[in-house]
């Protein structure tokens, strides 16, 4: 009995160490007193929901509704502007995703492989940039995807596998958190129909079809329930437009895509090497697990398509690649670190890989701490507005800077918390020579005037006031006339000019 007890103690120490390491990695976000990157946009929408507003009508953003409802639930419980609570939830969300990866690794191989998969996710999920510490949509959608796959990979004596219905619901929830998550359903559905899957579980073709139908039914039930909720709220049409229809690809940022992709592969090279090495020796490592290996490669390909679908190649898009890479790499490193196989190159010797991963954690931490340290103070415009306005005053920010609303603790005067519908702004970066006026949303300026009539902005912040601005106010007559006739400049801040109603 001593050996199992000793191994159990080692396992508990290893699990605790991984949890503490994850807390240490995310400590910069836990101590950060502000929203991180895109958390600002989501929080402005969520705060409107807490104040009995509706997404897509009272605050426009292009993510699916479950993301905003999740944020709103956090602020409803913990209070608006409670960034510590938001970042604690992000930590717990990460740990729950790691727990799902552990279950997959344990189900396919053993507990050690599961721990390594969880460890890889904890280290590489916030890869490179401080922005990846945010409670972003990719992190949000990874959790239900991972647990859906954990359910699907679980060994079961049932030929119908009703638990796949729950997996489908989780995948539907993932889609309702971020649109590209829907593609993760495809390889899982194919997995259930693979001949090798049927053989490994002694199933008939009809059994596989029924199981795939279970998964599909769960997915569409989740979508159907949310559709009913949106219809009841009177925002179904707007939700469909902003989450689905308003997602064209006006420009492909090829150069940016190449640079970010190569950076990702370089930074996450241990994962890439592990996945490659595991597949090179698939006859040994993946013996008896051919359908699962095929499915994980399908998930990796689907995730790559999802990351590239928007053609903007933001670093956080690549976070969705971490779960399949971690699961593919973990079994190889489990054997390598237990000395069950010999490394084919000195770079993969256990001592070298330990040092490599340790330096990776240190490098990430330095970038996270330094990046967030420079962004701890509220914006100058936000500080001015919080001092010189009343709590019930509304403000409007002309530009793509929604964090000013949060720094000022004031609600927006318009549904357009970022002004891309009014300008035709293309997400991804400036494009030389592109006139975006043709991309202005029809009726957007009429909506702006109606919003201002309902709750006039006491202050307007012009972020596009410098000489190099892409969208100066003078190019938009309605706003230019409003500022000239009804407002006067009262402050010049680092972010732009602040106007007050006369």
N, C-alpha and C positions, 0 to 999 in steps of 0.2 A: 504493500500500500504506500510505501514511502515514495516510489518513483512517480506514480500518478499525482500524489500530493505535491511533490516538488515541481512537476511540469505544470500543474494547475497554478501554483504560486508564480512561476515564471510567466505564464500566460497573463495573469492578472497584472503583474508588474509591467509587462510590455504594453498591455492595453491602456493602463493608467499613464504610462510614459507618452504614448501617442496622443492621448487626450490632453495632457499638459503641454505637449509640444504644439498642438493645434491652438490652444489658448494663448501660448506665447507668440505664435505667428500672427494671430489676430489681435494681439494686445494693442497695437497702434490704433486700430479702429475702435476698440472698446474704450480707449481713453480720449478719443477725438470728440470735441464738443460741438461738432457741426455735421450736417449731412455730407456724405462722400459721393462726389460726382453725380450720377443720375438719380441717386436717392432724393435729390432736391426736387426734380420733376415729379416723381411719384408721390412725394410727401405733400406737395401743393395740391395735387388732385385728391389725395387721401384726406387732407384737412377739410377740403370742400365737402367730401362725403360725410365726415364727422359733423359738419355744420349743416347737415340735411340737404346738401347739394347732390348733383348727379354727375357721374363721369360722362365725358363727351358732350355734355350740354352746358354745365357750369364750369368745367375745366377740361380742356382738350389735350389729350396725349394719345399716342398711337398704340399703346400696349393693350392687351386683353383685360377684361374687367377683374378677373380673379386676383391679379397683381395689386390693383388699387384697393380691392376689398381686404386683402391681406394686410396691407399697410394701414388701412383705416381701422381694422380690428386692433392692431397694435396700439395705435394712437388713442383709440376709444378706451382701452384698458389702462394704458400707461400715461395718457395725456399727450396733447399735441406738442410738437417740438421736443419730444423726449428722445434725443438721439442715442443716449446710453441704452435705453430699452430696445431701440431698433437694432443696435449693433450687438446686443446680447442675444436677441432673437436670431440674428445672422450667424452667430457662433453656434447656437443650438441647432440651427438649420444645417450647418456644415457637419456637425457631429452626427446628426441623424442620417445625412447622406453617407457619411463614412460607415455608419452602422449597417446600412443597406449593402454597401460594397463588401463589408466583412462577411455578411451572410451569403452573398453570391460566391465569394472566394472560398468560404468554408464548405458550401454545398458542392461546388465543383471539385475542390481539392481537399483542403484541410484548414484548421484554424490559423496556422501560420501564414498561409497564402491570403486568407481573409484579412488578417492584420496588416500585411504588407500592402494590399490594395487600399485599405483605409488610410494607411500612412502616406501613400503616394498622393491620394486625393487631398489630404490635409496640407501637404507641402506644396503641391503644384497648382491647386485651385486658384490661389491668389498670385498667379505667376507674374513675375517681373514688376508690374506697375502697381502703385498704391491704389489706383482706381479699381483694381480687381478685388479689393477688400470690401467694396460696397455690396449692399444687399440688393444685387442686381437681378435682372430677370433671368439671366443664364443660371445663376446660382439657385434661384427659386425653382426653375423648371427641372434642374438636375435631380432634386430630391424625389419627386413623384416618378420620374423616369427610372431612377435606380431601383426604387422599391417595386415598381411594376415588373422590372426584369428579374428582381429577386424572387417574386412570386412565380413568374413563368419558369424559372430555372429549378424551382423546388421539386424534389422527387415526390411523386404522388402515386398512390395505388388506384386512384379514381380514373376512369376512362373519360369522364365528362369534364373533370377539373373545373368545378364552379368557381374556384378562387380566381380563375382568369377573368371573370367578370369584374372583380375588384381591380385587377391589373389594368383592364380597359378604362375603368373610371379614373384611375391614377394618371393614365396617359392622356385622357381627356382633360384632367386638371392641369397637367403640364402644358398642354396646348393653350389653355385659358390663362396661363401665366406668361407664356411667350410663344408666338406663332410657330417658329421652326421646330418646336418640340413635337409637333404632330408627325414629323417624318420619322421619329423614333418608333412609331407604331408599326411602320412598314416592315423592317427587318424582324421584329418580334412576331408579326403575323406570318411571315414567310417561314420563320423557324418552326412554328407549329405545324406547317404543312410539308416540311422536309421529309423525304423518305427515311433519311438516317435518324430523324427524331422519332418517327413511328417505330422503326426497328429497335431503337434503344429502349423504348418503353412498351414494346409489344402491343402497339395500337393498330387499328384498321384505318383505312383512309377516311371512313365516315367519322371515326373518333376525332381525327385531326381536324376535319372540317367543322365539327361541332365545337371543338375547343377554340378554333379561330373565330367562330361565330360568337362565342362567349366573350372573347376579347373585344370584338368589334361592337357588340351590343353595349358593353360597359362604356366604351369610348363615346358612342353617340348618345347614350343616356346622359352622361355628364354634360355634353354640349346641349342636349335638349332641355335639361333642367335650367341651365344658365340662360338659354334663349328665352324660356318662359319668364324668368325673373326680369330680364332686360325688357321684354315686351310689357310686362306689368308696370315697369318704371317709365315706359314711354320713350325708351332710348334705343330700341333694337336697331332701327335704321341707322342712327348715328354711330352706334357701336360697330355695326358691320362696315360702315364706310371707313372709320378711322383705323380699325384693326385689320381689315382685309383690302378694301378697295384703294385706299390711299397709300399704296406701297409699290409704286412703280420703280423702275431702275433707270433714271435719266442719265446716269454716268457710271461707268465701271472704273474704280480707282485701282487700275492694274499695278502701277508702281508701288503704291501703298500696300497692296495685297501681297506682292512678292516680298517686300521688306518685312512685313509683320509675320508672314508665314515662315520665312527663314529664321526670324528671331525666335518664334515659338518653337520651332524644331531644335534650334540651338540651345535654348534655355531648358526645354523639356527633353533633351537628348537621352537621359537615362530611361525615360518611359518609351521613347521611340526604339532605342536599342533593345530594351527588354521585350517589347512586342515582336520585333523582328527575329530576335534569337529564339523566342518561344515558338514561333511559327516555322522556323527553319528545322527545328527538332520536334515537329508536331507528332511524329510517330511515337515518341516516348512521353513527352510532357502531356500532350492532349489525347493520349490513347483512351478510347472509349468516350471521348467528349467532342467528337467531330461536329455534331450539330450545334453545340454551344459555341465552339470556336468560330464556325461559319456565321452564327448569329452576331457574335461580338464584332467580327469584321464588318458585318453589315451595318451594325450600329455606328462603328467608326466612320464608315463611308457616308452614312446618312448624316452624322453629326458634321462632317466636313462640308457636305452640301448645305446644311443649315447655316454653318458659319460663313459661307461664301454667298449665300442667297441674296443678301442685301447689297452686295458689291461694294460695301464700305470698309470692311475688314478692320473694324475696331478691335483692340486687343481682348476686350471682354467677350467677344463673340466666340473666341477659341476655348473658353471655359467649358463649353459643352463637349469638347473632345477629351477632357481629362478622364471621365469615368470609363469609357471603353479602353483607353490607353492603359489606365491603371490595372484593369482586370486582365488585359492581355499580357502585361509585363510582370504582374505579381507572381505567377507560378514559376517563371524562369528565375527570378531573384530568390524565391523561396528555396529552390534547389541549389542555387549558387551559394547563398549565404549559409546553408546547412552543409556545405562541402559534398553534396550528393553528385555534383558534376564539376568538371574542371573548366575554368574560364578559357575561352579560345584566344584571348588577348589580355595583355597585362592591364589594360584599361578597365577590364571587368573583374579583376581580382577583388575579393571582398573588402580588403583594407582600402583599396583605391576607391571603390564605389561608396564606402562609408564616408571617406573624406570628401568625395565629390558631392554627395548629398548634403553633408554638413556645410560645405562652402556655399551650396545653393541656398540653403535656409538663411545663412548669414547675409548673403548678397541681397536676397529678397527683403529681409528685415531692414537692412540699411536703407534700401530704396523706399520701403514703406514708411519708416520713421521720418526720414528726411522729407519725403514728399508731403506727408500730412502735417509735419511741423510748420511748413510754410503756409498752411491754410487753416490755422486754428482761429484766427481772428475773423469776426464778421466783416462783411464788405463795408467800405466807408459809406456808400449810399444807404445800406441797410441800417447802419448806426444812426445816420442823420434822420432817416424816416421814423425810426422807432422813438427818437427823442422829440421830434417836432410834429408828430401826428398823434391823433387819438386812437385808441384800440379799435373803434368801429369805423375808422376811415378806410377807404379803399384806395389802392394805388395801381398803377399800370406801368409795366416795364417794356419799353420798346427794344427788343433784342432777344437773344437766346440765353438769358441769364435768370432762370426762375429762382435761384437761391436768394435773390434780393428780397423776394416776398417773405422768405423764412427768416432772413437776417433782420428784417423790419418787423416781424410778427404781425404782418398785415395781410388781409385777404386781397386777391386780385379783383380789379374792377371789370375785367373782361374774361370770357371763357378762354381766350388765347393767352395762356400763361407763358408760352413762347410764341414768337410772332411769325413762324414759318408759313401759316396759312395766308397771312397778309402780305408776304413778300415773295413767296415761291422758293424760299431758301432750300437748298439741296443739302441733306445730311451727308457727311463724309468729308467735307472740306471745301474751300473755295475752288471754283472752276474758272480758269481764265477765259474770258470772252463769252461766257454763257449768260444770256439775258433771262432771268428767271421770272419776269413779269407774266409770261404766259402760263406760269404754274400757280399763280395766285388763285386761291379757292374761290369759285364763283359765289357771290353773296357774303364773303367773309367781312368786307368792310361795312356792309349793311348790318351784319350781326354785331360788329364792334360798336356802331352807333347806337344800336338798341341796348347793348350791355351798358354803355356809358349813360344812356337815358335812365336806366333802371337804378344804377348805383354809380354816380359820377366819381371819377378818380380825383381825390383831393390833390394827389401828387402824380406826376408822370416822370419817369426816369428814362432819359434818352441815352441808351448805351451806344448808339450809332452816331455819336456827335463828333468824332475826330475826322480829320481830312481823308483818311484812308478807309473810312467806313464803307461797307458793301451796300448798306441800305440807309443812306441819310434821310432824315425826315423830309427834307425839301423835295424829294422824289415822290412823295405820297401826299397829294394835295389835301385830302380830308384831315389827316393828322396835322399837317403843317398849318392849315387854316385854324384848326382848333387851338393849337398852341399859341398862335399869333393873337387870336381874339380873346381867349379866355384864361390864359396862363402866363406866368412870368417866371423867369429863371431865378432861383433862390440859392443855388449851391452848385459848385463844380467839384466833383469828386473823382477819385481814381477810375471809377467805372463809367462816369459820364455826367451829363448835366441833369439836375433835378429841377423840375418846374412845379410851381404851386398854383392852384386855382386862384384867380383874382377875387 
